[in-house]
Amino acid sequence: MSGGSGADPRWPRAAARLHAALERAPAERDAFLAASCPDDPALRAEVASLLAAHEGTGALDRLAVAVRPLVDGLRPPAPELEGRTVGAYVVGARIGGGGMGVVHRAHDVRLDRTVAVKFLQPHLGADPVAAERFALEARTVAALEHPNICTVHEVGATDDGALYLVMPLYEGETLQARLARGPLPTREAAAVAVQMLRGLAKAHARGVVHRDVKPSNVLLTPDGVVKLLDFGVAKLADVTLTGAQGPIGTLAYMSPEAAMGEPVDHRADLWSLGAVLYEMLAGRRPYASGAALAAASAQGRAPEPEPLTRARGDVPAALDRLKSEAKRS
């Protein structure tokens, strides 16, 4: 690749892979690149070199130089959000964020209430067709009205074209944050999984597939209610960034089909939920680095994780049989 600003069509794909790789643990990045760039060794080598620069001494300085053409060629710098008025919302302090966007507290001046506004990464709104598809799916999710699905008040775009979602400002923590303190008690893990299943069942009945079920997209509220977050965002990323070029999501929670970048349906969500349930009980992901899953996916099969009954003694044997039942469904 050259250092020009947008002349090479691989730049957007390299930017997407670099961004997605940096969202993963270092041990998972090689497997991610192998799965997401199977037929483009030059692209894989370019992203690997950027990752190497990121990990070395003086990483921030060198990475800034290395990715400058990517940033300059794709989008302008993100504007400061705090203090802006977006539609009927006065944007306050940042309260979270990740690979897909950043979340701010905001004040709804029409209804005099505090809400959360998630601003999606600028590249996710660069394609007008993809943005419209996302808006349609967001409206579908907003119509689901299920207690285990995060409510969407509004979807819109800022004057400079950034997509945003307006949601209630729920109290609580993500399942990812909870798992950082260790595995859940068996009954608690089962209760979380059941509520996740109820939310997914409602969405699947309406033809909506989440595509990125993982602990950071599961909110645990203080009153015990589980909320699924970020419906449709992974689909938007898949349309605008990679299409059929590779997987979107977190490799450790992805079905073999998703890991290979193939079309998925509701069964991919159930696979991911199973991986989340395993982590809730075992205290670790079923595929520690994601490398085994990526390699096996390339051959059309998936490795067997260690039985849960070996991971901890209080897990009912029936839970180990769930994966066999799922394979027959």
Residue pairs with C-beta under 8 A, 6 or more apart in sequence:
1 8
1 10
1 11
1 14
1 42
1 46
2 8
3 69
4 69
4 73
5 69
5 72
5 73
6 69
6 72
6 73
6 74
10 40
10 42
10 43
10 46
11 69
11 70
11 73
11 74
12 73
12 74
12 123
12 241
13 40
13 43
13 241
13 242
13 245
14 43
14 46
14 47
14 50
14 70
15 67
15 70
15 71
15 74
15 123
16 123
16 241
16 242
17 33
17 36
17 37
17 43
17 47
17 246
18 47
18 50
18 51
18 67
18 70
19 99
19 121
20 32
20 36
20 99
20 248
21 29
21 32
21 33
21 47
21 51
22 51
22 54
23 98
23 99
23 250
24 32
24 250
24 251
24 290
25 289
26 55
27 288
27 289
27 290
27 291
28 251
28 252
28 289
28 290
28 291
29 51
30 291
31 251
31 289
31 290
31 291
31 293
31 294
31 295
32 247
32 251
32 290
32 294
33 44
33 47
33 48
34 44
34 294
34 295
34 298
35 246
35 247
35 251
35 259
35 260
35 261
35 294
35 297
35 298
36 242
36 245
36 246
36 247
36 261
37 43
37 44
37 47
37 245
37 246
38 246
38 298
49 66
50 63
50 66
50 67
53 59
53 62
53 63
53 66
54 62
54 63
56 62
71 77
74 122
74 123
74 126
75 122
75 123
75 126
76 122
78 122
78 162
79 160
81 91
81 94
81 102
81 104
81 119
82 91
82 92
82 93
82 94
82 104
83 90
83 91
84 90
84 91
84 158
85 91
86 106
86 117
86 156
86 158
86 164
87 154
87 156
88 108
88 109
88 110
89 106
89 107
89 108
89 109
89 115
89 117
89 166
90 106
90 107
90 109
91 104
91 105
91 106
91 117
92 104
92 105
92 106
92 107
93 104
93 105
94 102
94 103
94 104
95 103
95 104
95 105
95 116
96 102
96 103
97 103
98 216
99 121
100 120
100 121
100 124
100 230
100 233
100 234
100 237
101 118
101 119
101 120
101 121
101 124
101 233
102 118
102 119
103 116
103 117
103 118
103 119
104 116
104 117
104 119
105 114
105 115
105 116
105 117
105 169
106 114
106 115
106 116
106 117
106 166
107 113
107 114
107 115
108 114
108 115
108 166
114 169
115 153
115 166
115 167
115 168
115 169
116 166
116 167
116 168
116 169
116 170
117 164
117 165
117 166
117 167
118 164
118 165
118 167
119 158
119 162
119 163
119 164
120 162
120 163
120 164
120 165
120 233
120 236
122 161
122 162
123 240
123 241
124 130
124 131
124 134
124 163
124 233
124 236
124 237
124 240
124 241
125 131
125 157
125 161
125 162
125 163
125 240
126 240
127 239
127 240
129 239
130 236
130 239
130 240
131 157
131 163
131 236
133 235
133 236
133 239
134 155
134 163
134 232
134 233
134 235
134 236
134 239
135 155
135 163
137 208
137 231
137 232
137 235
137 236
138 152
138 155
138 165
138 231
138 232
139 152
139 155
140 206
140 207
140 208
140 232
141 149
141 152
141 203
141 208
141 231
141 232
142 151
142 152
142 153
142 155
143 206
144 202
144 203
144 206
144 208
145 151
146 198
146 199
146 202
146 203
147 199
147 225
148 195
148 196
148 198
148 199
148 202
148 225
148 226
148 227
148 228
149 199
149 202
149 203
149 227
149 228
149 231
150 167
150 168
150 170
150 219
150 227
150 228
150 229
150 230
150 231
151 167
151 168
152 165
152 166
152 167
153 166
153 167
153 168
154 165
154 166
155 163
155 164
155 165
155 166
156 163
156 164
156 166
157 163
157 164
158 164
163 236
170 219
170 221
170 227
171 221
171 222
172 219
172 220
172 221
172 222
172 227
173 219
173 220
174 215
174 216
174 217
174 218
174 219
174 220
175 192
175 215
175 216
175 218
175 219
175 220
175 276
175 280
176 214
176 215
176 216
176 218
178 184
178 215
178 220
179 215
179 279
179 280
179 283
182 283
183 189
183 279
183 280
183 281
183 282
183 283
183 312
184 192
184 280
184 281
186 281
186 314
186 315
186 316
188 280
189 277
189 280
189 281
191 224
191 226
192 218
192 220
192 226
192 280
193 273
193 276
193 277
193 280
195 225
195 226
196 213
196 218
196 226
196 228
196 273
196 276
197 273
199 226
199 227
199 228
200 210
200 213
200 228
200 266
200 269
200 270
200 273
203 209
203 210
203 228
203 231
204 266
204 269
208 231
208 232
209 235
209 264
209 265
209 266
209 268
209 269
210 217
210 228
210 230
210 231
210 234
210 269
210 272
211 234
211 235
211 238
211 248
211 249
211 258
211 264
211 268
211 269
212 230
212 233
212 234
212 248
212 249
212 250
212 272
213 228
213 253
213 269
213 272
213 273
213 276
214 249
214 250
214 253
214 272
214 276
215 276
215 279
217 228
217 229
217 230
218 226
218 227
218 228
218 229
218 276
219 226
219 227
219 228
219 229
220 226
221 227
234 248
234 249
237 248
238 248
241 248
242 248
242 261
244 261
245 261
246 261
247 254
247 258
247 259
247 260
247 261
248 258
249 258
249 272
251 259
251 287
251 290
251 293
251 294
252 275
252 285
252 286
252 287
252 290
252 293
253 272
253 275
253 276
253 285
254 268
254 271
254 272
254 293
255 264
255 267
255 268
255 271
255 272
256 293
256 296
256 297
256 300
256 301
256 302
257 263
257 264
257 268
257 297
258 264
258 268
258 271
259 293
259 294
259 297
260 297
260 298
267 329
270 326
271 326
274 286
274 322
274 323
274 326
275 285
275 286
275 287
277 319
278 285
278 286
278 305
278 308
279 285
279 286
281 308
281 311
281 312
281 315
281 319
282 306
282 308
282 311
282 312
283 311
283 312
284 311
286 305
286 306
287 293
287 303
287 305
292 303
293 302
293 303
296 302
296 303
307 320
308 315
308 319
308 320
309 315
309 317
309 319
309 320
